[in-house]
């Protein structure tokens, strides 16, 4: 081996996407798929809980939001940990945690136990998501980062949709507990597979000055040409090399964009959790049969597969504007759900359209965050956006509970939820303007990030 320096990102950019990188993609996709399943499962079993435990709808709010508090806590803690300890170890621990807690939730004997177990499930879920996003983004070439990251993130709405379809099939046969048993057993099996197959991020290893032998072993599985390198480097990140993740995220060049990402993601989750948790109940109250209400509601997260198209667009045009357009169209579609409930066919199509637009825009934000931050702060930046955003999910769950308590008409509930999409649109427009005015010289990290836009 000679003393040639090898820029790891340039190396990834120059070689085709290898089978080893696809393995990382599949593992991260599976984590996000199960994250979506376990996050949304509680909404689909909610009507069964109301019936079996004889509780009122407002009493469901703590159960529906308990995991969201855990999601926020898990994400906020896991981001800095992953920037310090590594993406792999934190992701493995996260999957084990949410699998075990979800499985235990199936044996809850009452509301209080279920609230506690859903909170613990949420901690694992909150830590898993940002690390999966960060890990796959750091194995991607720059020109395909948004496309691949968004494709991976499609696992979340797909998993949530599978939760709805499986709940509609499983609950009549085996009861609501079977949904949670499945949601716990599969992640535990996946964690065992990941122990033997999941690598650490090479960008993280370089940033933490890991041994060249360890870095080279991973890169050679991407392409044998890495064997000629004697030292591994990352160009363009010298300005952040001495900083921790939190310091990078709150540094002057990134602070304003950080706040806009938080606001956009927060409001997006207001919409997602308000609708995914309450649509089955609202549709049933509007006169739909329980099974039809569940199946139509399950179409809402299914539409998130459109994020693949947005990823392609984000790699070619300004990502802020692409996602802002998605949220603007979401506002219109969510508003229309409240206007067409009397027509079953039109309602079904509108729910699917709204879900496609909303989940596509929301699912694209983690890729935008991964693109925005340098390696030293990437896990923290992505995780804290997701963590702070989870409070939007909590707000969405309580928002609809309060609107129903006030007996707001069906159409007005959806009008209020649609307003959140307008706020997300505005935040991304502001971030676009900030990015345009951000200095391009001086800070190498800024120049590197500018090249990704």
Phi, psi and omega in degrees: 000133180267188184262021181295134175279142179233119174283116189295322180289322176297321177299314178296322180294325188277344185246152179299154178296114191273165174304327179293320176293325175295327176298315177300318179301312183298317180295315179293322177300317180296320178298314182291323176302312180290328175299314178297319179299309185289328179292317185273345187303323184296327178292324182283336177267357183304313179301325178292323177295317178303318183286311186289320184262357176060046181248159178277160182303314180302332179291344179284339186306314178298323179292316182292330185260349183302314180296330181291323173297318176296320178301316179296313181297315181299317181293316184294322179283320188289329182301302177300325177298317181292326176290338180263311187266336182122152181288322188297308185295321180291322179294318178299312180298323181295314181296318177299319183294311184286332176294313181295317183290322179294318179298318179295330180299333181295342183253015178297137182263354181191180186297317183295316178299318182294322178299314181296315182291326176291327175297316179294322175301317182297324179301314178295317179298317182295328178281331185287312188304305184295329180286327174295316178298313182296316183297312182291324180296328182276354172259004185259147168292150183305319186290345181236010187299311182294319181298309183292317180296317178295321178299318177296318183291342175300341177300330183294302178295329177295319177295320177296320178294318177300325177301319179294313181294318180292323178297318179297331180271320187279320186300315178298334183267316188236359179089168186292334181296332181296329179295318180288326177298316178296317181294344177261322185291319184294315177299325179296320177293320179297321181300322179297317179297318183295328179305323185264348188235338187277124178271168171276155176294127179292328178296320177294318181298319178295316181298329181264010177059044176290168183294141177303328180297318180291317179294315181298325180299323179285315182295328178294336176283343172277314176200136183299342183299341179294344182295339183277355184275146175252336181215145184244135185224170173228111180288146171085008181237020182297328184291339182251001189298328183268358184263150171279171184301316182296319180297322179294312184300323183260010177289159186304319182294337187248348190299309184298317177296324177302313182296322179290322175298317179300314182296315181297316181290321178304308183291327176299321180282337170304314181294310187300309185283329175301319184274317183292328180278329190248344181301316178303319180290315181296318179295321179296318178293334179280359174112001179279146173300151186303316182292321178295319179300318180293316183293319179293319178298327180293341178289336184298307178286338181300330184292354183294351178296345177296348179298337177298316177297316180297323177299318177298316179294322182293331177286347184244334181232176180296122186295325180300315182291322179300312183289324178300319177298320178300318180290325178297316177292329176300318181303317180294314185293318180295319176302321183291335177303318181290348183262345190240017186298336181285348181245107187300316181294315180292323178298315180301313181295320182292319177298317180295318179296314179299319179295320179299313182292311185293311183289329176296313179294313182295319181291343180275344183293320177300322177296322177297318179293318179297326178289328189283323187260151174283172187304316184298334182242006188294311182298319178294316181299313179294314184295318182287329172297314179294320182293310178297322179299330181299332176296336172294323175297319177298315180298321179297318179297314181286331180301309182291326176301318180290320179296321178289325177297324178278001177060042175293140179301153182308312183294325181290327177302314182287331176294319179296316180296322180298330181298331179298326179293329177295321179294317178300318178302314182297320181297321181287328174296318178297317179297321176301315180295322178296315181297325179292330183264356182292138182296138181264345182254173173088289185274115181301327180296322179294319179296321179296318181290324180299326180294339180277348180265000000 
